[in-house]
Amino acid sequence: MARSAKKCQRWSRSALLFGILVVGLLLVRYHYARLDELMPAQLSRHGGVALSPPDPVDGGTPKGSGRRVGKGGKKRGKKGNSTVPAAAAASAEDGATAPAASMASAPAGAPAPSPPSPPPPSPPSPPPPSPPPPPQADPVILQSEPLQDITQDSDEVKEMRLGLASWLSRVASFQQVEVLHVLHQWFQHAPTEEVSRAVTDLMKQDPSAGWSTCAVEDETCECASGHIRYGHVEKRWLEKKNVHKLYCSLGTFGGNDVAVGMLKSCQCWLPIEVGAAASDLKETAASLSSGGALGSSIWSALTLSKSSAAAASVPLGVAGKASAGTGAVAGSLWHRAQGVETWIDTVATPQQLEVVAQVYKWLENTRDGAKIATAVSKAAAHAMARKVPSCEDGQPVDAARCPGHAGQYFCRAGCARQPPLVAAKALGEASASPPPRDSLCAAGASLELLWSCDKGLSRRPAASHGHTTPQKVLDSSAAAMCEDSQMRDLMTVYLECDFLQNYLRWTSDDSEWLEEAFVTYVGGAKGSTYELQATNLVRSVDVFSSRPIVVVLFGDEFVPPMHWHSMPNVIVYRMKPIAKMVSFNFNKMRSMISARVVVGIQLDTDQLVAPGIDTLFEGTRREITEHYPWPMMPVHWMSREGKKPDPYWEYAFRDWSGPRSMRWGHAHPTWSSWALPFLCDMLHERLAASSRTAGASIMAWKLQDAPKRGVLAILADGKAAREPRAAKSQGFMREDEDMLNVALWRDGVRKDWCKFDLEWGLFKDGHKLEKNLYWDKKWYPDGLPVVFISMHNTKQFEITDWLLSLLAKCDKERPKLSCTSRDLPRFCQAGSSDERRWRKQPTKYAETICCCLDPRHEKKVYWAGQWFRDASEVPLKIPQVRKDRTCIFP
């Protein structure tokens, strides 16, 4: 009996232990099931990438995220019964956007209202509340990536790691960072050996990979191989062989100018072998101070300074109190660069570092980051595409409609089975009213109707909101075009749904107007030069402004690049193309009218903004009011009315014989909603002149009465406050700039901005600016006042990328400069022998390169040979200057 009792006791304990074990296993299973559901969202929130289970590569280093996603890889959407592939919830960094209604929900927290703005003149409008800070920008390191035990690195690996991290931190441009970012993504999706072989093949296939700059014009090139070429990376080249030393000049190559107006260079052919970067990186590592320690990261310092600066300069609302938020606090570019640097410094394996070093050498040799980024992205596409979810119909995404190559990124348009604008128009016409904000872009829609001539389908501000006044002005201004069957569809605006979260962040439940924003417009094929130009533009807004930029796409062709998706300041709309008989550039007016912006700055894609640009919003709000309802343009660098031998006399404008109320303006206008009647009338006139009713009259508002009566009083009079204007095609209607100037002269207005959209070369010309810069006999005989807050003609992508990166680092880090010479240092020429030497010494490079911008760090205004700290120091008249200043500073 005793033995039986003991036996029963043992069985009871065993059963109890077994039961505990079963319960434990069930809890573990439940835990992982919850991970399946939550990890994609958590990774998205923290900037990671939801991938499939890790595969062992590189001797046990996990591939991808190393987090369990689950066999099915699906989670339930927040609305409806659709399921969403888990990988579709990847971070904005990778651009995978879930095609289900769950993506329509607003980010955590209260819906984000419009950004703050400076105090407007009377009559006051309601204070624009600020959006909450954006989610943390994409940290590159995934939680599963183990830190390398770098104490075990060989000396060669330590030098490579240190050299690459310091070059990336202190020398690399934004585009070079982007190349390494794509390379890092590739490592997450494929074994290192596979990536290494592919990169080696890419470099062998690139005929430029072995060419490295040996001199710029007016320097001597020495080349061990004797194979030298002369030209420009964005144009073409002339070659000489069996010449080991030559003077790099146009004359040396027979006077054949292959890149007119561009600084050309000479390059020497030396094939890049595996390990070729080792000596450069060894020199870089040896140049670092403190026994080779890199010290604090510039990217880290820039990220912190961006956040601190934004927090310290919260704009005031109309009541004089600090607004609740600060807009997009930290630029996503800083975070991306910091993340790649940290990966190289602490995570990358020695084998991966060797591949990165190859790409580093490739980038430094060719200085063609755009081409290399495309090559690397294409090569990585097939590996990355394996992780991209299918559309809800089970079909793969249409790669032609999505960023990247071969379907490597998911986008909503890739699941549309007809052109997005066609599908969106049909969907909008079937609606009875606009959907609520938490249902925007539901059911995987790629476009969402925002506004049209049908007021019942348009998203309009609440009756109690201050934006009802701009809405009323717009309704009255656009009414005539909305009544024309040929024009009404040209006023319809759709939201690009892949940018829904940014749209929700910058708008509010009460109003979806933007209080202040930049607006640009673009079209054309995927991967075009316009895409590159627009990329540098949105990058400049990301690092230099707290306001959003609205990019209006015209037609179905243009595909927003992948890296735009990680920028919290970018909002993308899409509209129907303009009539073929009208210049594409008249889309400028369409974008200004349709963006629903209270105070706006129009930018062309070949522009960059610079530090201080946000002051232009305050100036625009101050100058363009109900009693001055006209846009303002910066004075052009040529007057276009001179006679021989005046400067640029050959460009004199002959298509207007009437009086000119001010000098020719450059078509980079700023405006407020009070200028919408002028803009709508001008666009209506141009469109009517090319329509089948050409020659008929339109009815235009009598804005000449606005200085006394105000815009609202004029609009209230309706037809009585309008007058006929012949819609006849004329010479001044060929381009937007011509017609803007004539339309402003025709109204006799006199306000223009002092020139703020400068040729990019002026930013690095040191002290040697002409005393009578941009002079003309009539308006500015002693030169034009200029202010260094933006640049124009930035069509050369690579040099513009270099200049933007330089300007950004120098502005945020503000090193203590010792620029002893007023002459421009030789190292300020990208590719010069001095610049190439300093690039191998990152600490010295970071300390000296900012002298290229001197004195623009501290003095933003130049006029008649004098530098001024800001506009407040500039008088209306300077002694020895023959005419008073008439242009206005922001």
NORPECOR-V477998 format. One record per helix or strand of 3 or more residues. SS is the DSSP state (A for helix, B for strand). FROM is the first residue (numbers start at 0). TO is the last residue. Records with the same first field share a line. If there is no record, write none. Layout:
# NORPECOR-V477998
SS=FROM-TO ; FROM-TO
This chain:
# NORPECOR-V477998
A=1-45 ; 85-88 ; 100-103 ; 149-151 ; 154-169 ; 173-188 ; 191-204 ; 250-252 ; 277-286 ; 288-291 ; 297-311 ; 331-345 ; 349-365 ; 368-384 ; 398-400 ; 411-414 ; 419-428 ; 436-438 ; 441-443 ; 454-456 ; 467-481 ; 487-490 ; 496-505 ; 528-543 ; 561-565 ; 583-593 ; 614-622 ; 648-650 ; 672-688 ; 702-708 ; 710-715 ; 717-720 ; 730-732 ; 735-745 ; 759-763 ; 796-812 ; 825-827 ; 832-838 ; 841-852 ; 870-872
B=73-75 ; 82-84 ; 210-215 ; 218-221 ; 227-230 ; 236-239 ; 244-247 ; 264-268 ; 446-450 ; 492-495 ; 513-521 ; 547-553 ; 569-574 ; 596-601 ; 606-608 ; 631-634 ; 664-671 ; 696-700 ; 721-725 ; 754-758 ; 785-791 ; 860-862 ; 865-867
